[in-house]
Amino acid sequence: MKKKLCPQCKIPSVYVKNEKGERRLVYVTSDGTVVPKNPEETLDGYDLSEVFCLGCSWHGSPSRMARW
């Protein structure tokens, strides 16, 4: 699985938030699918339309992330 990278700092680790502001660590695959870093976790209730970078202040649509 190839992971998309943050367009600013070029790391693959991003997170998503739910209504309560809780965060879940995810990756975005090369086809734009958001998947949890920990396969046992679910993304139910999390907003997958916006991702946030762990390394810098960038956030946006998963489709805007840089490809390998």
N, CA and C atoms as a LAMMPS dump frame, in Angstrom:
ITEM: TIMESTEP
0
ITEM: NUMBER OF ATOMS
204
ITEM: BOX BOUNDS ff ff ff
-5.0000000000000000e+02 5.0000000000000000e+02
-5.0000000000000000e+02 5.0000000000000000e+02
-5.0000000000000000e+02 5.0000000000000000e+02
ITEM: ATOMS id mol type element x y z
1 1 1 N 0.85 -1.182 0
2 1 2 C 0 0 0
3 1 3 C 0.891 1.24 0
4 2 1 N 0.782 2.043 -1.034
5 2 2 C 1.506 3.309 -1.074
6 2 3 C 0.669 4.366 -0.361
7 3 1 N 1.356 5.218 0.405
8 3 2 C 0.679 6.245 1.188
9 3 3 C 0.949 7.611 0.581
10 4 1 N -0.074 8.441 0.579
11 4 2 C 0.109 9.831 0.163
12 4 3 C 0.86 10.567 1.267
13 5 1 N 1.486 11.675 0.898
14 5 2 C 2.292 12.448 1.825
15 5 3 C 1.706 13.843 2.018
16 6 1 N 2 14.429 3.171
17 6 2 C 1.61 15.816 3.424
18 6 3 C 2.282 16.699 2.377
19 7 1 N 1.548 17.614 1.735
20 7 2 C 2.148 18.466 0.709
21 7 3 C 3.184 19.448 1.249
22 8 1 N 3.17 19.718 2.566
23 8 2 C 4.129 20.66 3.134
24 8 3 C 5.376 19.972 3.678
25 9 1 N 5.198 18.982 4.554
26 9 2 C 6.362 18.402 5.237
27 9 3 C 6.712 16.998 4.759
28 10 1 N 5.909 16.439 3.869
29 10 2 C 6.185 15.161 3.203
30 10 3 C 6.214 13.941 4.128
31 11 1 N 5.417 13.954 5.217
32 11 2 C 5.288 12.749 6.034
33 11 3 C 3.929 12.105 5.753
34 12 1 N 3.797 10.794 5.941
35 12 2 C 2.547 10.115 5.63
36 12 3 C 1.522 10.103 6.762
37 13 1 N 1.929 10.425 7.981
38 13 2 C 1.031 10.309 9.138
39 13 3 C 0.124 11.517 9.276
40 14 1 N -1.171 11.273 9.226
41 14 2 C -2.174 12.311 9.409
42 14 3 C -3.241 11.778 10.356
43 15 1 N -4.152 12.641 10.77
44 15 2 C -5.239 12.197 11.63
45 15 3 C -6.55 12.813 11.183
46 16 1 N -7.636 12.196 11.643
47 16 2 C -8.986 12.702 11.41
48 16 3 C -9.618 12.967 12.774
49 17 1 N -10.683 13.769 12.787
50 17 2 C -11.374 14.106 14.035
51 17 3 C -12.836 13.683 13.957
52 18 1 N -13.437 13.479 15.133
53 18 2 C -14.878 13.246 15.19
54 18 3 C -15.54 14.488 15.784
55 19 1 N -16.848 14.427 16.02
56 19 2 C -17.583 15.592 16.544
57 19 3 C -17.064 16.069 17.891
58 20 1 N -16.557 15.162 18.712
59 20 2 C -16.053 15.503 20.044
60 20 3 C -14.639 16.068 20.005
61 21 1 N -14.017 16.063 18.823
62 21 2 C -12.646 16.542 18.702
63 21 3 C -11.607 15.461 18.956
64 22 1 N -12.054 14.227 19.144
65 22 2 C -11.121 13.123 19.343
66 22 3 C -10.407 12.835 18.031
67 23 1 N -9.152 12.451 18.135
68 23 2 C -8.356 12.216 16.939
69 23 3 C -8.085 10.728 16.745
70 24 1 N -7.952 10.334 15.477
71 24 2 C -7.613 8.954 15.129
72 24 3 C -6.521 9.015 14.067
73 25 1 N -5.397 8.34 14.314
74 25 2 C -4.273 8.323 13.394
75 25 3 C -4.602 7.489 12.167
76 26 1 N -4.359 8.061 10.974
77 26 2 C -4.705 7.395 9.717
78 26 3 C -3.61 7.624 8.674
79 27 1 N -3.731 6.874 7.592
80 27 2 C -2.955 7.091 6.375
81 27 3 C -3.945 7.29 5.239
82 28 1 N -3.502 7.942 4.174
83 28 2 C -4.3 8.077 2.961
84 28 3 C -3.563 7.292 1.88
85 29 1 N -4.245 6.319 1.294
86 29 2 C -3.617 5.484 0.273
87 29 3 C -3.523 6.242 -1.047
88 30 1 N -2.749 5.693 -1.977
89 30 2 C -2.544 6.354 -3.267
90 30 3 C -3.84 6.54 -4.043
91 31 1 N -4.867 5.726 -3.762
92 31 2 C -6.157 5.907 -4.444
93 31 3 C -7.106 6.826 -3.664
94 32 1 N -6.622 7.453 -2.577
95 32 2 C -7.414 8.423 -1.824
96 32 3 C -8.241 7.862 -0.694
97 33 1 N -8.085 6.573 -0.386
98 33 2 C -8.827 5.948 0.699
99 33 3 C -8.166 6.261 2.04
100 34 1 N -8.967 6.651 3.017
101 34 2 C -8.468 6.913 4.369
102 34 3 C -8.574 5.613 5.163
103 35 1 N -7.441 5.146 5.707
104 35 2 C -7.415 3.897 6.468
105 35 3 C -6.769 4.145 7.83
106 36 1 N -7.268 3.489 8.887
107 36 2 C -6.66 3.681 10.208
108 36 3 C -5.263 3.076 10.255
109 37 1 N -4.364 3.716 10.982
110 37 2 C -3.013 3.173 11.148
111 37 3 C -3.083 1.838 11.866
112 38 1 N -3.939 1.752 12.879
113 38 2 C -4.135 0.515 13.626
114 38 3 C -5.335 -0.212 13.014
115 39 1 N -5.117 -1.338 12.35
116 39 2 C -6.209 -2.025 11.64
117 39 3 C -7.387 -2.451 12.522
118 40 1 N -7.184 -2.563 13.831
119 40 2 C -8.271 -2.955 14.726
120 40 3 C -9.229 -1.809 15.018
121 41 1 N -8.822 -0.575 14.731
122 41 2 C -9.658 0.587 15.017
123 41 3 C -10.637 0.844 13.874
124 42 1 N -11.758 1.446 14.21
125 42 2 C -12.772 1.797 13.214
126 42 3 C -12.779 3.311 13.016
127 43 1 N -13.24 3.736 11.868
128 43 2 C -13.35 5.169 11.584
129 43 3 C -14.793 5.645 11.619
130 44 1 N -15.679 4.826 12.177
131 44 2 C -17.087 5.208 12.311
132 44 3 C -17.201 6.472 13.152
133 45 1 N -17.917 7.454 12.653
134 45 2 C -18.128 8.699 13.378
135 45 3 C -17.048 9.743 13.142
136 46 1 N -16.02 9.418 12.373
137 46 2 C -14.951 10.364 12.083
138 46 3 C -15.182 11.006 10.723
139 47 1 N -14.837 12.287 10.615
140 47 2 C -14.992 13.034 9.364
141 47 3 C -13.8 12.718 8.459
142 48 1 N -14.038 11.96 7.403
143 48 2 C -12.975 11.54 6.499
144 48 3 C -12.76 12.512 5.348
145 49 1 N -13.501 13.619 5.346
146 49 2 C -13.36 14.594 4.271
147 49 3 C -12.232 15.588 4.538
148 50 1 N -11.698 15.617 5.766
149 50 2 C -10.604 16.515 6.106
150 50 3 C -9.593 15.771 6.964
151 51 1 N -8.326 15.857 6.58
152 51 2 C -7.248 15.239 7.348
153 51 3 C -6.309 16.331 7.855
154 52 1 N -5.618 16.042 8.949
155 52 2 C -4.716 16.984 9.602
156 52 3 C -3.342 16.335 9.728
157 53 1 N -2.298 17.06 9.37
158 53 2 C -0.933 16.535 9.413
159 53 3 C -0.42 16.514 10.853
160 54 1 N 0.339 15.464 11.192
161 54 2 C 0.955 15.377 12.511
162 54 3 C 2.231 16.203 12.612
163 55 1 N 2.858 16.508 11.487
164 55 2 C 4.16 17.159 11.507
165 55 3 C 4.154 18.66 11.316
166 56 1 N 3.072 19.212 10.782
167 56 2 C 3.023 20.655 10.531
168 56 3 C 1.577 21.132 10.694
169 57 1 N 1.288 22.294 10.223
170 57 2 C -0.055 22.864 10.416
171 57 3 C -0.994 22.604 9.244
172 58 1 N -0.574 21.818 8.249
173 58 2 C -1.405 21.599 7.073
174 58 3 C -2.644 20.78 7.403
175 59 1 N -3.77 21.127 6.773
176 59 2 C -4.971 20.299 6.829
177 59 3 C -5.751 20.542 5.55
178 60 1 N -6.503 19.533 5.148
179 60 2 C -7.278 19.662 3.934
180 60 3 C -7.854 18.333 3.491
181 61 1 N -8.35 18.325 2.288
182 61 2 C -8.959 17.132 1.714
183 61 3 C -7.896 16.068 1.451
184 62 1 N -8.224 14.799 1.679
185 62 2 C -7.263 13.742 1.369
186 62 3 C -6.812 13.764 -0.09
187 63 1 N -7.656 14.241 -0.986
188 63 2 C -7.291 14.289 -2.399
189 63 3 C -6.22 15.327 -2.693
190 64 1 N -6.003 16.264 -1.789
191 64 2 C -4.988 17.308 -1.979
192 64 3 C -3.607 16.897 -1.494
193 65 1 N -3.513 15.707 -0.903
194 65 2 C -2.211 15.249 -0.412
195 65 3 C -1.322 14.865 -1.587
196 66 1 N -0.011 15.001 -1.413
197 66 2 C 0.959 14.697 -2.464
198 66 3 C 1.102 13.186 -2.644
199 67 1 N 1.372 12.785 -3.871
200 67 2 C 1.604 11.367 -4.158
201 67 3 C 3.085 11.073 -4.049
202 68 1 N 3.431 9.823 -3.831
203 68 2 C 4.833 9.389 -3.76
204 68 3 C 5.586 9.892 -4.95
